[in-house]
Amino acid sequence: MSKVILITGASTGIGRTTAEYLTNLGHRVYGTSRKPFNEVVSFQTVVMDVTDDASVQSAIAHVLQREQQIDILINNAGLGIIGALEEVPEEMIQRVFDTNVWGLLRVCRAVLPAMRQRRSGLIINVGSIAGRMGLPFRGIYSASKASVEILTETLSIELKPFGIEACSVLPGDVRTNINANRLVAHSPSNSPYRAYVDDMNAKVKAEVSEAAEPMYIAETIEKIINAKSPNIYYVAGPFLQRASLWLKRFLPSRIFEYLLRENYGMK
Ligand SMILES: NC(=O)c1ccc[n+]([C@@H]2O[C@H](COP(=O)([O-])OP(=O)(O)OC[C@H]3O[C@@H](n4cnc5c(N)ncnc54)[C@H](OP(=O)(O)O)[C@@H]3O)[C@@H](O)[C@H]2O)c1
C-alpha cells in the first residue's frame, strides 16, 4: 500500500537513494535538503534544516497540508566528525549534536502530533554501527549515534500506546558524500594527536570510498516498512563491522579494546 514518507537529508547519499527507491516502489515520498533541489528528482522535495525549529515546523506543515498525514518518518540527516576529544572545538561538537541528535528529536516532535492523532505511524532513525563503540578520534560521532539508539528505544516504548512504532537502522560503511561533508578538527602542528588524527581521517575516507553503494540501506529500510512488527534495530553493513558487534558483546572488554587499538594502530 502506498505510504506518505518523509525522509530528511535526501539531497545525497543514503537519503537520496532511499527516497528514489521508495518512490519507485509506489510510495509518496518527500525528501528534504537545507537548500532547494537544483535538479529534477523523482520524489517531492522540501527545504528543511533540522537544526532550525521554524524550518522544521514549516516543512512538516507543508507535507501535512498536501497529504493530511505522514505515515513514515525516516530521520536520516546527519554529519560525520573526526578529531581528538581533547581538541575538537566546542562549536563543532554542538553542530554535530544539534544535527544528529537534537535535529532528529526536533523532527520527531513536529511529526508526532499528527501521527498520534491517527494512532498510526513508523519512525526509522538512522544510527550507525559506530554508535555501538567508542571509536578513537570519532568519539563525538559515536556518542551522537549512541544517543540516536537510546532515544529510539525510549520512543519505541513511549509511542506504543499510540500505535506508533520506532526503530533504528545501523549502517556500517556506505559510499556517500559523507567523506566530503564530514567535519574534521585538524590538530595543530605541535599537537601530540596530529599524526593519529591525520591517519584516522585518511583511513575513514579510504574505507568509505571503498564501501558499497547506499542501495543496501534502502533495501533494509524497505524491509522495515514491510515488517508487520519491526524490530527495535537493524544492523546493515560489511561482515567484519557486523561481526564487531558480536565480538564486543562476547569478548572480555579489554580484549575487544585491544582489537580496536590494533585495528587503528593505537599501540
Ligand atoms: N556513509 C556512511 O558510511 C554512514 C555509516 C553509518 C551511518 N551513516 C548515517 O547515514 C546518514 C546519511 O549519511 P550519508 O552517508 O548519506 O551522508 P551524506 O551523503 O553526507 O548526506 C547527508 C545528508 O544529511 C543532510 N543534512 C546535513 N545536515 C543537515 C541539516 N542541518 N539539516 C537537514 N539536513 C541536513 C544533507 O543535506 P543538505 O546538505 O542538502 O542539507 C544530506 O542530504 C547520516 O545520519 C549518517 O550519520 C552513514
The ligand as a MOL file (V3000), in Angstrom:
LIG
                    3D

  0  0  0     0  0            999 V3000
M  V30 BEGIN CTAB
M  V30 COUNTS 48 52 0 0 0
M  V30 BEGIN ATOM
M  V30 1 N 28.0120 6.8220 4.8610 0
M  V30 2 C 28.2770 6.0520 5.8840 0
M  V30 3 O 29.2960 5.3160 5.8780 0
M  V30 4 C 27.3430 6.0190 7.0760 0
M  V30 5 C 27.5210 4.9930 8.0230 0
M  V30 6 C 26.6880 4.9460 9.1330 0
M  V30 7 C 25.6900 5.9020 9.2770 0
M  V30 8 N 25.5380 6.8910 8.3610 0 CHG=1
M  V30 9 C 24.4800 7.8780 8.5900 0
M  V30 10 O 23.6220 7.9050 7.4740 0
M  V30 11 C 23.0130 9.1960 7.3690 0
M  V30 12 C 23.1660 9.7010 5.9480 0
M  V30 13 O 24.5390 9.8600 5.6900 0
M  V30 14 P 25.1860 9.8070 4.2380 0
M  V30 15 O 26.3320 8.8820 4.3300 0
M  V30 16 O 24.1600 9.6110 3.2100 0 CHG=-1
M  V30 17 O 25.8050 11.2840 4.1850 0
M  V30 18 P 25.7390 12.4800 3.1150 0
M  V30 19 O 25.8710 11.9540 1.7290 0
M  V30 20 O 26.7380 13.4790 3.6250 0
M  V30 21 O 24.2620 13.0450 3.2990 0
M  V30 22 C 23.9050 13.7250 4.4600 0
M  V30 23 C 22.5250 14.3300 4.2770 0
M  V30 24 O 22.1800 14.9990 5.5050 0
M  V30 25 C 21.6820 16.2850 5.1770 0
M  V30 26 N 21.9530 17.2540 6.2480 0
M  V30 27 C 23.1200 17.5420 6.8470 0
M  V30 28 N 22.9450 18.4990 7.7750 0
M  V30 29 C 21.6270 18.8130 7.7470 0
M  V30 30 C 20.8150 19.7150 8.4660 0
M  V30 31 N 21.3090 20.5410 9.4030 0
M  V30 32 N 19.5050 19.7610 8.1870 0
M  V30 33 C 18.9740 18.9700 7.2360 0
M  V30 34 N 19.6810 18.0850 6.5170 0
M  V30 35 C 20.9910 18.0200 6.7850 0
M  V30 36 C 22.3760 16.6900 3.8870 0
M  V30 37 O 21.5030 17.5550 3.1930 0
M  V30 38 P 21.8860 19.0470 2.6950 0
M  V30 39 O 23.3640 19.2290 2.8620 0
M  V30 40 O 21.4360 19.0530 1.2630 0
M  V30 41 O 21.0610 19.9280 3.5610 0
M  V30 42 C 22.4820 15.3540 3.1560 0
M  V30 43 O 21.3370 15.1210 2.3770 0
M  V30 44 C 23.7010 10.0640 8.4240 0
M  V30 45 O 22.8880 10.1330 9.5710 0
M  V30 46 C 24.9850 9.3100 8.7180 0
M  V30 47 O 25.4940 9.5910 10.0020 0
M  V30 48 C 26.3390 6.9620 7.2560 0
M  V30 END ATOM
M  V30 BEGIN BOND
M  V30 1 1 1 2
M  V30 2 2 2 3
M  V30 3 1 2 4
M  V30 4 1 4 5
M  V30 5 2 4 48
M  V30 6 2 5 6
M  V30 7 1 6 7
M  V30 8 2 7 8
M  V30 9 1 8 9
M  V30 10 1 8 48
M  V30 11 1 9 10
M  V30 12 1 9 46
M  V30 13 1 10 11
M  V30 14 1 11 12
M  V30 15 1 11 44
M  V30 16 1 12 13
M  V30 17 1 13 14
M  V30 18 2 14 15
M  V30 19 1 14 16
M  V30 20 1 14 17
M  V30 21 1 17 18
M  V30 22 2 18 19
M  V30 23 1 18 20
M  V30 24 1 18 21
M  V30 25 1 21 22
M  V30 26 1 22 23
M  V30 27 1 23 24
M  V30 28 1 23 42
M  V30 29 1 24 25
M  V30 30 1 25 26
M  V30 31 1 25 36
M  V30 32 1 26 27
M  V30 33 1 26 35
M  V30 34 2 27 28
M  V30 35 1 28 29
M  V30 36 1 29 30
M  V30 37 2 29 35
M  V30 38 1 30 31
M  V30 39 2 30 32
M  V30 40 1 32 33
M  V30 41 2 33 34
M  V30 42 1 34 35
M  V30 43 1 36 37
M  V30 44 1 36 42
M  V30 45 1 37 38
M  V30 46 2 38 39
M  V30 47 1 38 40
M  V30 48 1 38 41
M  V30 49 1 42 43
M  V30 50 1 44 45
M  V30 51 1 44 46
M  V30 52 1 46 47
M  V30 END BOND
M  V30 END CTAB
M  END
